[in-house]
Amino acid sequence: MTHIVVLGSTNMDLVAYVERAPRRGETVTGREFRTIPGGKGANQAIAAARAGATVSVIGAVGDDVFGPRLRSTLEHSGVSTDHLRTVEGPSGTAHIVVDDEGGNAIVVIPGANGTVDRLVPGDEGLIAAADALLLQLEIPLTAVLAGARTARGHGVRTVLTPAPARPLPPELLAATDLLVPNEHEAAALTGLTDPHRAAVALLDRVPEVVVTLGAAGSLYAARGTEPFTVPAPRVTAVDSTGAGDTFAGTLAVALGEGRPLREALTWAGTAAALSVQRPGASASMPYRSEIEARYTP
């Protein structure tokens, strides 16, 4: 089985479902509220585990009421939490508003994730034994960079989701094998609003890029090849929270299994399409059997 290590955040998502999101200074009435384990790191770990990989997570939760639930959710999804430490203080939280079109707006409060600012003993060995390391930006950049450098030093594929969008140090991009931004993150990194042009521009910094395009699918670009797009299945979105993490996690599994590139992108897009038809982030992520049942080469 493909062995994937995820270095990243674990949050409790506090989700309000509304007809439309409130404008500044406005109050609206929601129809439902849920607490759902999430965080970009945990989401990608769960997506990869459900897609069939052996997965370990490196990160932290707090000693509050959310910590045990976050840990148990990962474990029940088949993710090893041996390197998920518990620290004093609150766990990370994400405050999410989801509208009737499936769109969302999110405020992330790092909590315990803010303490993950370096690798600790045992982390390097775990990364060195992996087939791929998945990274995001909801923990301090010092840890993200340390993880990427460790993976590069041991010949482990590094997959970086640059979210939340922010300027990235050149040394992090130099240690990244595959960059997976959405179209807004790609624009933030390059200043180019056209996804195709943004992807090509990013090849000056990383060897491979996959720009996720929501309902339009994904765009792949690599040095020395012509970019191409892969369409997404047509579905009605209920909640798009976690769709990008589902895509990244399942793509890492597909690539680790040696699937051809177009097939891997189609497989990951199928998983993401399944996830947006259900509420929540981690709760919406499909199992391998579901992906295979809906996958059309």
N, C-alpha and C positions, 0 to 999 in steps of 0.2 A: 504494500500500500504506500501511496505517496505520504511522506511525512512533512507536515507544514507547521512552522512556528509563527505565531502572531505576537508581535510586540506592540501593545497599544492599550487603548482605554477600555474601561468597563464602567458603564453608567446605568442608573435607573432612569428610564424614559417616563416622564410624567406627561401624558398625552391627552389633550383636549380636542374633541371632534366638534366642528362647527360648520354651519352652512357656508360662511365665508370668514376669513381672518379679519380681526378688527384693524381699522386704520388707527393712526396715532391719536391718542386721546379719546378713543371710542371704546365702549363696552358692548360686547355681544353676548348672547346666550348660547351656550353650547348644549349639545344633546347627550354627550357621554364623556366620561373621564376614565382613563386606565393607567395603571402603573405596569410597565413592561420592561424587563431587562434588556439593555442595549449597550450603546457605546460602539464606536467604529471598530475597535479591536475585537471586542466580544462578538459583535455581529459577523465579522469576517471569519472568526474562529468557528462559530456555529455553522455558518454557511458551508465552510470547507468540510467540517466533520459530517454534516448531513449529506454532503455530496460524495462522501466515501473516503476521505483522507484520515490519517492519523494526525491529530492536531494537539498542540500544546500552546498555552497562552502565557505570556510574561506581562505582568502588570500589577495593579494593586486595587484593593477595595478598602472601605473604611470599616471601623468597628461599630457602625451604626446598625439600625434595623435592616437596611438594604443590603449590607455586605453578605450575610449568609445566603440570602435569596439569589444574589448575583452569582455567587460561587456555585450554588446547587443547580442553577439553570445551565451553566456551562457544563457541569459534570453530567447532568441528565441528557445533554446533547452529545456526549461522548468526547468532550474536550478535557484534556489533562490540566488540572489547576495546581500542580505541584510548585509551579513558579509564579503563582498569583499570591502575592503577599497581602496580609492584613495590617493596616496602619491605623494609628489613632486619628480620630476625626471622621468627618462625613465621607461617604462614597460620592463619586461623581454623579451628577444628574444632568439630564437633558430635558428642557421644558419645550414641548412641541405642540404646535397648533396645526391640525389637519383639516382642510376644507373639503367640501363635497365633491370637488374635482380631483381629489387625491393629492393635491399640492400641500406643501408643508413649510413652516417657518420654525426655526430651532434656536434656542439659547442654551449653550452648554456651560455648566459650571464644573470645573475640573475636579474639585475635591481631592480624593486620594490619588487620582491620576497625576496630579501635580507633583507628587513625591517620586514618580518614576522618572528620575533625571539621570540615571546611569544604569549600567548593567551591574548585577551583583554576582557573587560567586555561584557558579553553576549555570548561569545564563549563556556564557560563551560556548560551553560544551554542548548545550542543548541546541543552539543555533548551528554549530558546526556539524551536527548530525542530521540536520534537516535537508530536505530537497528544495525548500523555498522559505523565505522569510517575508511575511506581510507586514507592512508598516503604514501608519497614517499619522496625523498631526494633532491628535488630542492629548498627547503627553509632551513633556518638554523636548525641544529639538535636540538637546544634548544626548538624550537616550536614543532618539531616532537615529542620529548620526552614528552613535556608538554601535547600534545594532547593524546598520548598513555597512559600516567598516568591517565589523566582525564577519558578517556574511561574505563580503567581498574577499576577505582574507582567507576564507575557507572554501571558496568556490561555490557558494550557495546563491541561488537566484534570489535577487531582491526585487520585490514588487511594492511600489510606493503609491498610495492613494493620497494626493496632496490636498487633504481636506481636514479641517477648515482651511480655505485658501489663504496663503501668506507668502511673502518672499522667502525663497529657499536658498540656503548657502550653496555655493558652487560645489563644495566638497561632498554635500549630501547627494546632489544630482550625479556627481562623478562616480558615486558608489551605488547608483541605482541601475538595475538592468531593464526593468519595465515600469514605466510611469502610467498610471491609470487615473487621469483626471476626468471630471465631467466637462461639458463644454464651457461652463462658467469658470471653473478652475483653470482650464486651459487658457481662457481669455485673460484671467487675472495674472497668470504667469508670463504671458507674452505680450499683452496689450492688443491682441488681435481677436476680433469677434468672430471671424470665420473659422469654424473648427478645423477645416482642411489646412488653411494657412497656419493656424496655431500649432497643429500637430507637426507640420514640416519644420516650423521654427524650433520646436522643442527638441528635434533631432540633433540640434547643435549641442545639446546638453546631455541627452540620454540616447542609448541605441535603439530603443523601442518605445512606442507610445500607443495606448489605446484610449481614445476619447469616447466616453459614453455619451449618447445623444438622446437618452430617454426613449420615448416611443419610436424614434427614428432608428434605433439600433446602436451600432458602435462603428468607430472609424479606426482602422489600424494603419500605422506608419512605422517604417523601419529604415535605417540607413541602407541605401543601395537598392531599394525596391520602390515600386509605385504604391501609394496609399490606396486602400480600398475600404468600402463600407460593407457591413453585414446587417441586414434588416432585423428588426425585432418582431416577435409575434404580435398580432393585433389583439389587444385585450382592453377591458374597461378597468381603469385604475380606481381602487378604493383608497389606498394609502401608499404613497411612494417612499415612505420612510424606510431606509435600509436597502433599497433596491441596488444602489451602487455598491454597497458592501456585499450583497448577495452575488453580484456580478464578479467582483474582485475575488471573493473566496472560491467560487466555483470555477472561475477561469484558472486560478492557480492549480486547482485539482486537475482540470483537463490538460493543462500544459505538463504537469508533473507525470501524468499517465501517458504522455507522448502523443496525444491526439493531434492531428493536423491543425494548423492555425485557424483556418476558416471554421472547421468543425468545433474547435475549442471555443471560439467566439460565439458561434450559434448556440452551443450547449449552455454557455454562461448567460446569454441573452434569454434563453428559454427559462432558466432558473429565475432571473430577475423579473420576467413577465409573470411568472407564477406568484412571486412575492408581492407584487403591487396589487394583486387581486384580493389580498387579505389585510386586515388591520395589524398595525404594529410592525416592529423591526424584526427582532429575533424570532418572534412568534410566527412571522409570516414566511420564514425561509423554508424552501421545499426540501424533501428528502430525495436521495438519488433515484429511487424508484419512480417518484413523481416526475422528475426531470426527464428520465428515460422514456416515460410514457407519453410525454408531450413533445419530445425532441423530434424534429424533422430535419434530416440532413439537407 
